[in-house]
Amino acid sequence: MIDENKRDKENFIFPQSSYRGEFTPENLVFNANLQEFAQKVSYICNLETNGKITPQDAYKQIKNLWAELKTSIKNLGLNDK
């Protein structure tokens, strides 16, 4: 029972959608990276909205996450297609 409650909580906090695009290992990895990016951006936005971080800090963190995502797509060779 406890494990099921923990799993439900995890699924609520960290929702994941099934990948429905063209399947390649690279596309699947990028999709996972994109979902992680979106989740982290959401957290940063919520922290900024609630006054826990400054708008400048939020911008810097999101800019760094974007750079990581761009590196990810480059390393996976998806920007060449």
PDB file of N, CA, C and O in Angstrom:
ATOM      1  N   MET A   1       0.825  -1.202   0.000  1.00  0.00           N
ATOM      2  CA  MET A   1       0.000   0.000   0.000  1.00  0.00           C
ATOM      3  C   MET A   1       0.869   1.266   0.000  1.00  0.00           C
ATOM      4  O   MET A   1       0.593   2.217  -0.732  1.00  0.00           O
ATOM      5  N   ILE A   2       1.907   1.265   0.818  1.00  0.00           N
ATOM      6  CA  ILE A   2       2.778   2.432   0.893  1.00  0.00           C
ATOM      7  C   ILE A   2       3.500   2.640  -0.436  1.00  0.00           C
ATOM      8  O   ILE A   2       3.610   3.771  -0.909  1.00  0.00           O
ATOM      9  N   ASP A   3       3.990   1.562  -1.037  1.00  0.00           N
ATOM     10  CA  ASP A   3       4.683   1.685  -2.312  1.00  0.00           C
ATOM     11  C   ASP A   3       3.758   2.253  -3.384  1.00  0.00           C
ATOM     12  O   ASP A   3       4.187   3.061  -4.207  1.00  0.00           O
ATOM     13  N   GLU A   4       2.494   1.837  -3.378  1.00  0.00           N
ATOM     14  CA  GLU A   4       1.528   2.345  -4.358  1.00  0.00           C
ATOM     15  C   GLU A   4       1.273   3.828  -4.138  1.00  0.00           C
ATOM     16  O   GLU A   4       1.180   4.585  -5.105  1.00  0.00           O
ATOM     17  N   ASN A   5       1.160   4.255  -2.894  1.00  0.00           N
ATOM     18  CA  ASN A   5       0.961   5.676  -2.599  1.00  0.00           C
ATOM     19  C   ASN A   5       2.165   6.499  -3.020  1.00  0.00           C
ATOM     20  O   ASN A   5       2.023   7.600  -3.552  1.00  0.00           O
ATOM     21  N   LYS A   6       3.356   5.956  -2.777  1.00  0.00           N
ATOM     22  CA  LYS A   6       4.577   6.662  -3.174  1.00  0.00           C
ATOM     23  C   LYS A   6       4.635   6.793  -4.696  1.00  0.00           C
ATOM     24  O   LYS A   6       4.992   7.850  -5.217  1.00  0.00           O
ATOM     25  N   ARG A   7       4.284   5.716  -5.412  1.00  0.00           N
ATOM     26  CA  ARG A   7       4.299   5.736  -6.872  1.00  0.00           C
ATOM     27  C   ARG A   7       3.278   6.750  -7.400  1.00  0.00           C
ATOM     28  O   ARG A   7       3.565   7.479  -8.349  1.00  0.00           O
ATOM     29  N   ASP A   8       2.091   6.797  -6.789  1.00  0.00           N
ATOM     30  CA  ASP A   8       1.076   7.772  -7.199  1.00  0.00           C
ATOM     31  C   ASP A   8       1.578   9.197  -6.994  1.00  0.00           C
ATOM     32  O   ASP A   8       1.364  10.067  -7.839  1.00  0.00           O
ATOM     33  N   LYS A   9       2.239   9.428  -5.878  1.00  0.00           N
ATOM     34  CA  LYS A   9       2.794  10.753  -5.589  1.00  0.00           C
ATOM     35  C   LYS A   9       3.863  11.116  -6.607  1.00  0.00           C
ATOM     36  O   LYS A   9       3.875  12.234  -7.124  1.00  0.00           O
ATOM     37  N   GLU A  10       4.766  10.176  -6.901  1.00  0.00           N
ATOM     38  CA  GLU A  10       5.816  10.403  -7.895  1.00  0.00           C
ATOM     39  C   GLU A  10       5.208  10.722  -9.263  1.00  0.00           C
ATOM     40  O   GLU A  10       5.662  11.642  -9.944  1.00  0.00           O
ATOM     41  N   ASN A  11       4.191   9.972  -9.663  1.00  0.00           N
ATOM     42  CA  ASN A  11       3.541  10.207 -10.956  1.00  0.00           C
ATOM     43  C   ASN A  11       2.850  11.563 -10.997  1.00  0.00           C
ATOM     44  O   ASN A  11       2.789  12.195 -12.052  1.00  0.00           O
ATOM     45  N   PHE A  12       2.329  12.017  -9.860  1.00  0.00           N
ATOM     46  CA  PHE A  12       1.678  13.326  -9.806  1.00  0.00           C
ATOM     47  C   PHE A  12       2.713  14.447  -9.903  1.00  0.00           C
ATOM     48  O   PHE A  12       2.525  15.417 -10.637  1.00  0.00           O
ATOM     49  N   ILE A  13       3.796  14.301  -9.158  1.00  0.00           N
ATOM     50  CA  ILE A  13       4.818  15.350  -9.118  1.00  0.00           C
ATOM     51  C   ILE A  13       5.653  15.362 -10.395  1.00  0.00           C
ATOM     52  O   ILE A  13       6.015  16.429 -10.891  1.00  0.00           O
ATOM     53  N   PHE A  14       5.957  14.184 -10.925  1.00  0.00           N
ATOM     54  CA  PHE A  14       6.802  14.062 -12.109  1.00  0.00           C
ATOM     55  C   PHE A  14       6.041  13.325 -13.215  1.00  0.00           C
ATOM     56  O   PHE A  14       6.373  12.186 -13.544  1.00  0.00           O
ATOM     57  N   PRO A  15       5.030  13.967 -13.784  1.00  0.00           N
ATOM     58  CA  PRO A  15       4.256  13.266 -14.824  1.00  0.00           C
ATOM     59  C   PRO A  15       5.107  13.011 -16.053  1.00  0.00           C
ATOM     60  O   PRO A  15       5.959  13.819 -16.421  1.00  0.00           O
ATOM     61  N   GLN A  16       4.861  11.882 -16.674  1.00  0.00           N
ATOM     62  CA  GLN A  16       5.567  11.545 -17.905  1.00  0.00           C
ATOM     63  C   GLN A  16       4.544  11.089 -18.919  1.00  0.00           C
ATOM     64  O   GLN A  16       3.608  10.356 -18.600  1.00  0.00           O
ATOM     65  N   SER A  17       4.736  11.530 -20.130  1.00  0.00           N
ATOM     66  CA  SER A  17       3.855  11.135 -21.211  1.00  0.00           C
ATOM     67  C   SER A  17       4.570  10.100 -22.065  1.00  0.00           C
ATOM     68  O   SER A  17       5.796  10.102 -22.169  1.00  0.00           O
ATOM     69  N   SER A  18       3.799   9.228 -22.665  1.00  0.00           N
ATOM     70  CA  SER A  18       4.369   8.258 -23.585  1.00  0.00           C
ATOM     71  C   SER A  18       4.819   8.979 -24.845  1.00  0.00           C
ATOM     72  O   SER A  18       4.177   9.925 -25.302  1.00  0.00           O
ATOM     73  N   TYR A  19       5.932   8.516 -25.398  1.00  0.00           N
ATOM     74  CA  TYR A  19       6.440   9.115 -26.629  1.00  0.00           C
ATOM     75  C   TYR A  19       5.678   8.543 -27.807  1.00  0.00           C
ATOM     76  O   TYR A  19       5.590   7.325 -27.964  1.00  0.00           O
ATOM     77  N   ARG A  20       5.128   9.414 -28.633  1.00  0.00           N
ATOM     78  CA  ARG A  20       4.312   8.975 -29.762  1.00  0.00           C
ATOM     79  C   ARG A  20       4.865   9.422 -31.115  1.00  0.00           C
ATOM     80  O   ARG A  20       4.221   9.226 -32.146  1.00  0.00           O
ATOM     81  N   GLY A  21       6.036  10.012 -31.111  1.00  0.00           N
ATOM     82  CA  GLY A  21       6.644  10.463 -32.363  1.00  0.00           C
ATOM     83  C   GLY A  21       7.355   9.332 -33.074  1.00  0.00           C
ATOM     84  O   GLY A  21       7.253   8.166 -32.693  1.00  0.00           O
ATOM     85  N   GLU A  22       8.079   9.706 -34.117  1.00  0.00           N
ATOM     86  CA  GLU A  22       8.868   8.720 -34.862  1.00  0.00           C
ATOM     87  C   GLU A  22       9.929   8.150 -33.931  1.00  0.00           C
ATOM     88  O   GLU A  22      10.741   8.886 -33.370  1.00  0.00           O
ATOM     89  N   PHE A  23       9.913   6.819 -33.773  1.00  0.00           N
ATOM     90  CA  PHE A  23      10.824   6.211 -32.815  1.00  0.00           C
ATOM     91  C   PHE A  23      12.221   6.013 -33.398  1.00  0.00           C
ATOM     92  O   PHE A  23      12.418   5.328 -34.402  1.00  0.00           O
ATOM     93  N   THR A  24      13.164   6.636 -32.731  1.00  0.00           N
ATOM     94  CA  THR A  24      14.580   6.336 -32.877  1.00  0.00           C
ATOM     95  C   THR A  24      15.156   6.500 -31.474  1.00  0.00           C
ATOM     96  O   THR A  24      14.590   7.239 -30.669  1.00  0.00           O
ATOM     97  N   PRO A  25      16.242   5.847 -31.166  1.00  0.00           N
ATOM     98  CA  PRO A  25      16.833   6.044 -29.830  1.00  0.00           C
ATOM     99  C   PRO A  25      17.143   7.517 -29.556  1.00  0.00           C
ATOM    100  O   PRO A  25      16.965   7.996 -28.436  1.00  0.00           O
ATOM    101  N   GLU A  26      17.607   8.232 -30.584  1.00  0.00           N
ATOM    102  CA  GLU A  26      17.954   9.644 -30.414  1.00  0.00           C
ATOM    103  C   GLU A  26      16.707  10.480 -30.099  1.00  0.00           C
ATOM    104  O   GLU A  26      16.735  11.343 -29.221  1.00  0.00           O
ATOM    105  N   ASN A  27      15.620  10.215 -30.822  1.00  0.00           N
ATOM    106  CA  ASN A  27      14.375  10.953 -30.566  1.00  0.00           C
ATOM    107  C   ASN A  27      13.852  10.683 -29.166  1.00  0.00           C
ATOM    108  O   ASN A  27      13.361  11.593 -28.498  1.00  0.00           O
ATOM    109  N   LEU A  28      13.953   9.443 -28.721  1.00  0.00           N
ATOM    110  CA  LEU A  28      13.475   9.084 -27.390  1.00  0.00           C
ATOM    111  C   LEU A  28      14.297   9.777 -26.307  1.00  0.00           C
ATOM    112  O   LEU A  28      13.744  10.295 -25.337  1.00  0.00           O
ATOM    113  N   VAL A  29      15.606   9.785 -26.476  1.00  0.00           N
ATOM    114  CA  VAL A  29      16.474  10.462 -25.501  1.00  0.00           C
ATOM    115  C   VAL A  29      16.189  11.957 -25.491  1.00  0.00           C
ATOM    116  O   VAL A  29      16.092  12.566 -24.425  1.00  0.00           O
ATOM    117  N   PHE A  30      16.054  12.551 -26.671  1.00  0.00           N
ATOM    118  CA  PHE A  30      15.779  13.989 -26.707  1.00  0.00           C
ATOM    119  C   PHE A  30      14.431  14.296 -26.062  1.00  0.00           C
ATOM    120  O   PHE A  30      14.294  15.291 -25.352  1.00  0.00           O
ATOM    121  N   ASN A  31      13.432  13.441 -26.308  1.00  0.00           N
ATOM    122  CA  ASN A  31      12.128  13.657 -25.694  1.00  0.00           C
ATOM    123  C   ASN A  31      12.236  13.642 -24.169  1.00  0.00           C
ATOM    124  O   ASN A  31      11.624  14.472 -23.497  1.00  0.00           O
ATOM    125  N   ALA A  32      13.005  12.711 -23.627  1.00  0.00           N
ATOM    126  CA  ALA A  32      13.207  12.659 -22.180  1.00  0.00           C
ATOM    127  C   ALA A  32      13.897  13.936 -21.695  1.00  0.00           C
ATOM    128  O   ALA A  32      13.531  14.490 -20.659  1.00  0.00           O
ATOM    129  N   ASN A  33      14.895  14.396 -22.448  1.00  0.00           N
ATOM    130  CA  ASN A  33      15.592  15.641 -22.083  1.00  0.00           C
ATOM    131  C   ASN A  33      14.644  16.838 -22.155  1.00  0.00           C
ATOM    132  O   ASN A  33      14.702  17.730 -21.308  1.00  0.00           O
ATOM    133  N   LEU A  34      13.786  16.858 -23.151  1.00  0.00           N
ATOM    134  CA  LEU A  34      12.827  17.951 -23.316  1.00  0.00           C
ATOM    135  C   LEU A  34      11.820  17.968 -22.173  1.00  0.00           C
ATOM    136  O   LEU A  34      11.490  19.035 -21.654  1.00  0.00           O
ATOM    137  N   GLN A  35      11.329  16.793 -21.776  1.00  0.00           N
ATOM    138  CA  GLN A  35      10.395  16.729 -20.652  1.00  0.00           C
ATOM    139  C   GLN A  35      11.059  17.195 -19.358  1.00  0.00           C
ATOM    140  O   GLN A  35      10.440  17.890 -18.553  1.00  0.00           O
ATOM    141  N   GLU A  36      12.322  16.810 -19.162  1.00  0.00           N
ATOM    142  CA  GLU A  36      13.053  17.251 -17.977  1.00  0.00           C
ATOM    143  C   GLU A  36      13.246  18.770 -18.000  1.00  0.00           C
ATOM    144  O   GLU A  36      13.096  19.433 -16.974  1.00  0.00           O
ATOM    145  N   PHE A  37      13.577  19.315 -19.168  1.00  0.00           N
ATOM    146  CA  PHE A  37      13.722  20.762 -19.332  1.00  0.00           C
ATOM    147  C   PHE A  37      12.425  21.469 -18.934  1.00  0.00           C
ATOM    148  O   PHE A  37      12.443  22.426 -18.160  1.00  0.00           O
ATOM    149  N   ALA A  38      11.314  20.995 -19.465  1.00  0.00           N
ATOM    150  CA  ALA A  38      10.018  21.617 -19.185  1.00  0.00           C
ATOM    151  C   ALA A  38       9.684  21.564 -17.695  1.00  0.00           C
ATOM    152  O   ALA A  38       9.180  22.537 -17.135  1.00  0.00           O
ATOM    153  N   GLN A  39       9.964  20.438 -17.060  1.00  0.00           N
ATOM    154  CA  GLN A  39       9.691  20.284 -15.629  1.00  0.00           C
ATOM    155  C   GLN A  39      10.529  21.262 -14.815  1.00  0.00           C
ATOM    156  O   GLN A  39      10.017  21.912 -13.904  1.00  0.00           O
ATOM    157  N   LYS A  40      11.820  21.370 -15.141  1.00  0.00           N
ATOM    158  CA  LYS A  40      12.696  22.274 -14.401  1.00  0.00           C
ATOM    159  C   LYS A  40      12.314  23.734 -14.626  1.00  0.00           C
ATOM    160  O   LYS A  40      12.358  24.534 -13.691  1.00  0.00           O
ATOM    161  N   VAL A  41      11.941  24.091 -15.851  1.00  0.00           N
ATOM    162  CA  VAL A  41      11.504  25.460 -16.129  1.00  0.00           C
ATOM    163  C   VAL A  41      10.259  25.780 -15.307  1.00  0.00           C
ATOM    164  O   VAL A  41      10.126  26.881 -14.774  1.00  0.00           O
ATOM    165  N   SER A  42       9.361  24.828 -15.210  1.00  0.00           N
ATOM    166  CA  SER A  42       8.152  25.027 -14.409  1.00  0.00           C
ATOM    167  C   SER A  42       8.502  25.299 -12.944  1.00  0.00           C
ATOM    168  O   SER A  42       7.939  26.203 -12.325  1.00  0.00           O
ATOM    169  N   TYR A  43       9.431  24.516 -12.393  1.00  0.00           N
ATOM    170  CA  TYR A  43       9.857  24.742 -11.004  1.00  0.00           C
ATOM    171  C   TYR A  43      10.474  26.129 -10.832  1.00  0.00           C
ATOM    172  O   TYR A  43      10.163  26.842  -9.878  1.00  0.00           O
ATOM    173  N   ILE A  44      11.337  26.498 -11.751  1.00  0.00           N
ATOM    174  CA  ILE A  44      11.990  27.807 -11.668  1.00  0.00           C
ATOM    175  C   ILE A  44      10.949  28.923 -11.730  1.00  0.00           C
ATOM    176  O   ILE A  44      11.021  29.885 -10.966  1.00  0.00           O
ATOM    177  N   CYS A  45       9.992  28.796 -12.629  1.00  0.00           N
ATOM    178  CA  CYS A  45       8.937  29.811 -12.744  1.00  0.00           C
ATOM    179  C   CYS A  45       8.142  29.921 -11.446  1.00  0.00           C
ATOM    180  O   CYS A  45       7.816  31.022 -11.002  1.00  0.00           O
ATOM    181  N   ASN A  46       7.835  28.786 -10.847  1.00  0.00           N
ATOM    182  CA  ASN A  46       7.088  28.796  -9.589  1.00  0.00           C
ATOM    183  C   ASN A  46       7.905  29.426  -8.467  1.00  0.00           C
ATOM    184  O   ASN A  46       7.366  30.181  -7.658  1.00  0.00           O
ATOM    185  N   LEU A  47       9.196  29.126  -8.411  1.00  0.00           N
ATOM    186  CA  LEU A  47      10.049  29.741  -7.394  1.00  0.00           C
ATOM    187  C   LEU A  47      10.103  31.254  -7.572  1.00  0.00           C
ATOM    188  O   LEU A  47      10.037  31.999  -6.594  1.00  0.00           O
ATOM    189  N   GLU A  48      10.222  31.706  -8.805  1.00  0.00           N
ATOM    190  CA  GLU A  48      10.275  33.141  -9.076  1.00  0.00           C
ATOM    191  C   GLU A  48       8.938  33.799  -8.750  1.00  0.00           C
ATOM    192  O   GLU A  48       8.901  34.873  -8.150  1.00  0.00           O
ATOM    193  N   THR A  49       7.856  33.162  -9.139  1.00  0.00           N
ATOM    194  CA  THR A  49       6.519  33.707  -8.876  1.00  0.00           C
ATOM    195  C   THR A  49       6.271  33.868  -7.379  1.00  0.00           C
ATOM    196  O   THR A  49       5.623  34.823  -6.950  1.00  0.00           O
ATOM    197  N   ASN A  50       6.790  32.928  -6.585  1.00  0.00           N
ATOM    198  CA  ASN A  50       6.580  32.967  -5.130  1.00  0.00           C
ATOM    199  C   ASN A  50       7.657  33.747  -4.394  1.00  0.00           C
ATOM    200  O   ASN A  50       7.703  33.724  -3.164  1.00  0.00           O
ATOM    201  N   GLY A  51       8.530  34.441  -5.129  1.00  0.00           N
ATOM    202  CA  GLY A  51       9.516  35.308  -4.508  1.00  0.00           C
ATOM    203  C   GLY A  51      10.699  34.583  -3.885  1.00  0.00           C
ATOM    204  O   GLY A  51      11.442  35.172  -3.099  1.00  0.00           O
ATOM    205  N   LYS A  52      10.882  33.324  -4.224  1.00  0.00           N
ATOM    206  CA  LYS A  52      11.997  32.561  -3.649  1.00  0.00           C
ATOM    207  C   LYS A  52      13.306  32.808  -4.388  1.00  0.00           C
ATOM    208  O   LYS A  52      14.382  32.660  -3.808  1.00  0.00           O
ATOM    209  N   ILE A  53      13.225  33.181  -5.655  1.00  0.00           N
ATOM    210  CA  ILE A  53      14.408  33.577  -6.423  1.00  0.00           C
ATOM    211  C   ILE A  53      14.063  34.834  -7.208  1.00  0.00           C
ATOM    212  O   ILE A  53      12.893  35.120  -7.461  1.00  0.00           O
ATOM    213  N   THR A  54      15.079  35.571  -7.586  1.00  0.00           N
ATOM    214  CA  THR A  54      14.853  36.814  -8.329  1.00  0.00           C
ATOM    215  C   THR A  54      14.573  36.507  -9.806  1.00  0.00           C
ATOM    216  O   THR A  54      14.920  35.434 -10.299  1.00  0.00           O
ATOM    217  N   PRO A  55      13.948  37.451 -10.499  1.00  0.00           N
ATOM    218  CA  PRO A  55      13.749  37.252 -11.936  1.00  0.00           C
ATOM    219  C   PRO A  55      15.078  37.042 -12.676  1.00  0.00           C
ATOM    220  O   PRO A  55      15.135  36.271 -13.635  1.00  0.00           O
ATOM    221  N   GLN A  56      16.127  37.710 -12.245  1.00  0.00           N
ATOM    222  CA  GLN A  56      17.428  37.569 -12.886  1.00  0.00           C
ATOM    223  C   GLN A  56      17.983  36.151 -12.696  1.00  0.00           C
ATOM    224  O   GLN A  56      18.529  35.557 -13.625  1.00  0.00           O
ATOM    225  N   ASP A  57      17.833  35.619 -11.466  1.00  0.00           N
ATOM    226  CA  ASP A  57      18.282  34.251 -11.205  1.00  0.00           C
ATOM    227  C   ASP A  57      17.477  33.250 -12.033  1.00  0.00           C
ATOM    228  O   ASP A  57      18.030  32.295 -12.580  1.00  0.00           O
ATOM    229  N   ALA A  58      16.173  33.479 -12.118  1.00  0.00           N
ATOM    230  CA  ALA A  58      15.320  32.594 -12.908  1.00  0.00           C
ATOM    231  C   ALA A  58      15.766  32.612 -14.364  1.00  0.00           C
ATOM    232  O   ALA A  58      15.877  31.564 -15.001  1.00  0.00           O
ATOM    233  N   TYR A  59      16.017  33.788 -14.877  1.00  0.00           N
ATOM    234  CA  TYR A  59      16.459  33.912 -16.267  1.00  0.00           C
ATOM    235  C   TYR A  59      17.768  33.163 -16.498  1.00  0.00           C
ATOM    236  O   TYR A  59      17.906  32.425 -17.473  1.00  0.00           O
ATOM    237  N   LYS A  60      18.727  33.358 -15.593  1.00  0.00           N
ATOM    238  CA  LYS A  60      20.030  32.700 -15.743  1.00  0.00           C
ATOM    239  C   LYS A  60      19.890  31.181 -15.703  1.00  0.00           C
ATOM    240  O   LYS A  60      20.512  30.474 -16.496  1.00  0.00           O
ATOM    241  N   GLN A  61      19.078  30.688 -14.785  1.00  0.00           N
ATOM    242  CA  GLN A  61      18.899  29.237 -14.667  1.00  0.00           C
ATOM    243  C   GLN A  61      18.234  28.663 -15.915  1.00  0.00           C
ATOM    244  O   GLN A  61      18.638  27.610 -16.410  1.00  0.00           O
ATOM    245  N   ILE A  62      17.215  29.356 -16.423  1.00  0.00           N
ATOM    246  CA  ILE A  62      16.526  28.875 -17.623  1.00  0.00           C
ATOM    247  C   ILE A  62      17.457  28.963 -18.833  1.00  0.00           C
ATOM    248  O   ILE A  62      17.448  28.080 -19.690  1.00  0.00           O
ATOM    249  N   LYS A  63      18.254  30.021 -18.902  1.00  0.00           N
ATOM    250  CA  LYS A  63      19.215  30.163 -19.996  1.00  0.00           C
ATOM    251  C   LYS A  63      20.216  29.010 -19.980  1.00  0.00           C
ATOM    252  O   LYS A  63      20.562  28.478 -21.035  1.00  0.00           O
ATOM    253  N   ASN A  64      20.686  28.619 -18.791  1.00  0.00           N
ATOM    254  CA  ASN A  64      21.614  27.494 -18.676  1.00  0.00           C
ATOM    255  C   ASN A  64      20.951  26.179 -19.081  1.00  0.00           C
ATOM    256  O   ASN A  64      21.564  25.350 -19.754  1.00  0.00           O
ATOM    257  N   LEU A  65      19.702  25.991 -18.671  1.00  0.00           N
ATOM    258  CA  LEU A  65      18.967  24.787 -19.058  1.00  0.00           C
ATOM    259  C   LEU A  65      18.788  24.725 -20.573  1.00  0.00           C
ATOM    260  O   LEU A  65      18.902  23.658 -21.177  1.00  0.00           O
ATOM    261  N   TRP A  66      18.504  25.882 -21.183  1.00  0.00           N
ATOM    262  CA  TRP A  66      18.338  25.942 -22.640  1.00  0.00           C
ATOM    263  C   TRP A  66      19.646  25.553 -23.339  1.00  0.00           C
ATOM    264  O   TRP A  66      19.632  24.823 -24.330  1.00  0.00           O
ATOM    265  N   ALA A  67      20.767  26.043 -22.819  1.00  0.00           N
ATOM    266  CA  ALA A  67      22.065  25.697 -23.405  1.00  0.00           C
ATOM    267  C   ALA A  67      22.310  24.190 -23.309  1.00  0.00           C
ATOM    268  O   ALA A  67      22.842  23.589 -24.243  1.00  0.00           O
ATOM    269  N   GLU A  68      21.928  23.582 -22.195  1.00  0.00           N
ATOM    270  CA  GLU A  68      22.070  22.136 -22.037  1.00  0.00           C
ATOM    271  C   GLU A  68      21.196  21.399 -23.047  1.00  0.00           C
ATOM    272  O   GLU A  68      21.622  20.397 -23.622  1.00  0.00           O
ATOM    273  N   LEU A  69      19.984  21.887 -23.264  1.00  0.00           N
ATOM    274  CA  LEU A  69      19.077  21.252 -24.219  1.00  0.00           C
ATOM    275  C   LEU A  69      19.625  21.371 -25.641  1.00  0.00           C
ATOM    276  O   LEU A  69      19.557  20.419 -26.419  1.00  0.00           O
ATOM    277  N   LYS A  70      20.166  22.538 -25.973  1.00  0.00           N
ATOM    278  CA  LYS A  70      20.766  22.729 -27.302  1.00  0.00           C
ATOM    279  C   LYS A  70      21.959  21.797 -27.498  1.00  0.00           C
ATOM    280  O   LYS A  70      22.142  21.239 -28.580  1.00  0.00           O
ATOM    281  N   THR A  71      22.767  21.629 -26.458  1.00  0.00           N
ATOM    282  CA  THR A  71      23.900  20.713 -26.534  1.00  0.00           C
ATOM    283  C   THR A  71      23.411  19.284 -26.729  1.00  0.00           C
ATOM    284  O   THR A  71      23.995  18.512 -27.489  1.00  0.00           O
ATOM    285  N   SER A  72      22.341  18.946 -26.037  1.00  0.00           N
ATOM    286  CA  SER A  72      21.759  17.611 -26.150  1.00  0.00           C
ATOM    287  C   SER A  72      21.341  17.304 -27.584  1.00  0.00           C
ATOM    288  O   SER A  72      21.666  16.241 -28.113  1.00  0.00           O
ATOM    289  N   ILE A  73      20.624  18.226 -28.211  1.00  0.00           N
ATOM    290  CA  ILE A  73      20.154  17.976 -29.582  1.00  0.00           C
ATOM    291  C   ILE A  73      21.332  17.919 -30.549  1.00  0.00           C
ATOM    292  O   ILE A  73      21.310  17.159 -31.517  1.00  0.00           O
ATOM    293  N   LYS A  74      22.357  18.720 -30.287  1.00  0.00           N
ATOM    294  CA  LYS A  74      23.555  18.698 -31.140  1.00  0.00           C
ATOM    295  C   LYS A  74      24.282  17.373 -30.991  1.00  0.00           C
ATOM    296  O   LYS A  74      24.664  16.759 -31.988  1.00  0.00           O
ATOM    297  N   ASN A  75      24.480  16.922 -29.743  1.00  0.00           N
ATOM    298  CA  ASN A  75      25.186  15.661 -29.496  1.00  0.00           C
ATOM    299  C   ASN A  75      24.435  14.454 -30.031  1.00  0.00           C
ATOM    300  O   ASN A  75      25.051  13.454 -30.400  1.00  0.00           O
ATOM    301  N   LEU A  76      23.123  14.535 -30.077  1.00  0.00           N
ATOM    302  CA  LEU A  76      22.318  13.439 -30.605  1.00  0.00           C
ATOM    303  C   LEU A  76      22.246  13.464 -32.119  1.00  0.00           C
ATOM    304  O   LEU A  76      21.746  12.520 -32.731  1.00  0.00           O
ATOM    305  N   GLY A  77      22.739  14.533 -32.733  1.00  0.00           N
ATOM    306  CA  GLY A  77      22.745  14.649 -34.191  1.00  0.00           C
ATOM    307  C   GLY A  77      21.380  14.954 -34.778  1.00  0.00           C
ATOM    308  O   GLY A  77      21.149  14.706 -35.962  1.00  0.00           O
ATOM    309  N   LEU A  78      20.476  15.486 -33.974  1.00  0.00           N
ATOM    310  CA  LEU A  78      19.112  15.755 -34.456  1.00  0.00           C
ATOM    311  C   LEU A  78      18.975  17.093 -35.141  1.00  0.00           C
ATOM    312  O   LEU A  78      18.011  17.307 -35.876  1.00  0.00           O
ATOM    313  N   ASN A  79      19.910  18.005 -34.925  1.00  0.00           N
ATOM    314  CA  ASN A  79      19.811  19.306 -35.575  1.00  0.00           C
ATOM    315  C   ASN A  79      20.274  19.247 -37.025  1.00  0.00           C
ATOM    316  O   ASN A  79      20.104  20.209 -37.773  1.00  0.00           O
ATOM    317  N   ASP A  80      20.863  18.112 -37.425  1.00  0.00           N
ATOM    318  CA  ASP A  80      21.329  17.950 -38.797  1.00  0.00           C
ATOM    319  C   ASP A  80      20.209  17.516 -39.743  1.00  0.00           C
ATOM    320  O   ASP A  80      20.342  17.622 -40.962  1.00  0.00           O
ATOM    321  N   LYS A  81      19.114  17.030 -39.178  1.00  0.00           N
ATOM    322  CA  LYS A  81      18.041  16.456 -39.996  1.00  0.00           C
ATOM    323  C   LYS A  81      17.067  17.500 -40.461  1.00  0.00           C
ATOM    324  O   LYS A  81      16.106  17.179 -41.160  1.00  0.00           O
TER     325      LYS A  81
END
